[in-house]
Amino acid sequence: MSRTPATSPPAHRSVRDRAAAGKAARATVPRGSHGEYAPAPDRQDPVGLLREQSATRVPELVPIRYGRMTESPFRFYRGAAGIMAGDLAATPDTGIRAQLCGDAHLLNFRLLASPERRLMFDINDFDETLPGPWEWDVKRLATSLVIAARENGFTKKERSAIVRATVRSYRERMRGFALMGNLDVWYARIDTDGLQALVTDQLDARRGKLVARTLDKARTRDNLQAFEKLTRLVDGQRRISAAPPLIVPVADLLPNLQRDRLEHTIGDLIARYATSLQSDHRSLLKQYRLADMARKVVGVGSVGTRCWIVLLLGRDDQDPLLIQVKEADRSVLAEHVGASAYPNQGQRVVAGQRMMQAASDIFLGWERAKGVDGRTRDFYIRQLRDWKGIIEPGTMLPEGLGMFGRLCGATLARAHARSGDRVAIAAYLGGGDVFDKALARFAEAYADQNERDHRALVDAVGAGEVTAQAA
């Protein structure tokens, strides 16, 4: 479907005009039309698309990606953002744009630490971020809930209720943001107090205690915990522990000459990336020295991209900073919404994250480096772990997944309200549940498509066309 012109930033238009534009979009793109999905006649083969994406990745890691994606429809979905982007490009589009996460499935919403050391709930992954149709993020979130609910054995009625509650939360929160001033929207966030209030209102005492324990556990998942788990003493020196093929120290990865070149490249990258930080954060980073580095396999969709964990030490050997240096490639959305305005793909990720997150990691930055193969690649850098807490949807009952969905919907609305025309989006959505019901239908239909695509990959592995490795 051809893209309609994006709505311009709302800075110099009246609230009345912005609301009128949102309501007018209903005439060209009825809210109920978002419930329809059917694969396009010329839809690209999903396995072929995955192979195209794998062509630029580390060859020996690609089978791990396929292995993880064959495990279940949900694991497949986590690696299939590019496949879904192509399908979303053929769906109705209001023409109202916002900064998109690009991969807004439920596991990319989690507990994080703010720079002020407050525990917050926010979006975490921005590898695919670009400006685009706000509906795309909502549809990807809604579909992820249906896929997770199917794996838990929930009924269609229960799944529909979860999605409708999630989308209602997005819609109602967006309508609230439409009434707020710009600074109030910018400073809005969901912190521990907000989470505990939600728990008190909606969960019984037993489940409330489980959530409280999750919050406490998230606070322990910091640099020190990662330091103890991922490193060991070798001849009196702190080194990253090997756990091949998922974690491989540089010393074990390459011959001496190439290893020295890679260590120099990453060390130089760390020094140069500091220019992308605020001056005070740059000064803090300079107080650390490089101690060790290793290649790390991360996630599902990212498996095969070049990702390094770097151990830095500060005051002494018990003062660690573990950072992640991750390759940033062209967003899977770019083919459908246009290329990034930023020349560096790492900068694209960082800019999108800073736009959408209520508060970002103080060490979040970007740089470009040439690898031992002579190819220049873009990277973004952040702390490896900083008070991160993630849910396990497989352990949830319908009530719990519904509450989590509402939390995700509200969080996504806040992220979109920072960059998109919140007044126009709110006016388009309206006070009724037409869009909520439409998204419940879409999510079921696309979950069916995801299952077919997952089966296609499983069959390709079984036929020997694709090599998969469990890890």
Disulfide bonds with the S-S distance in Angstrom:
none
